[in-house]
Amino acid sequence: QVQLVESGGGLVQAGGSLRLSCAASGIIFSIHTMGWYRQAPGEQRDVVAAITTRAITNYADSVKGRFTISRDNAKNTVYLQMNSLKPEDTAVYYCAASRLTTNYWGQGTQVTVSS
């Protein structure tokens, strides 16, 4: 059974930082591209950042320079360090594991940034 469990969300003031974690089980973590997505109320789910099996990273333009994605294959965990948070970063953040045409999703963690 595949499980992706996100943690680390919460309420933070603008300019603050949060670190999200996503612990994976039931998959061979090291062969999956890992990603963070977010979905604000009434909006579509969009990719925030992704990291390949070779640790190549990509970011949405809106978070470049502020967010950092990383992975620890020994701990089957992917992280998202979020700095200089803005109110527009408020959303539910989802972790995803992808390989070929298969995608697994976590349940999401709420991030709320107050102005």
Secondary structure, 3 states (H helix, E strand, C coil): CCEEEEECCEEEECCCCEEEEEEEECCCHHHCEEEEEEECCCCCCEEEEEECCCCCEEECHHHCCCEEEEEECCCCEEEEEECCCCHHHCEEEEEEEEECCEEEECCCEEEEEEC
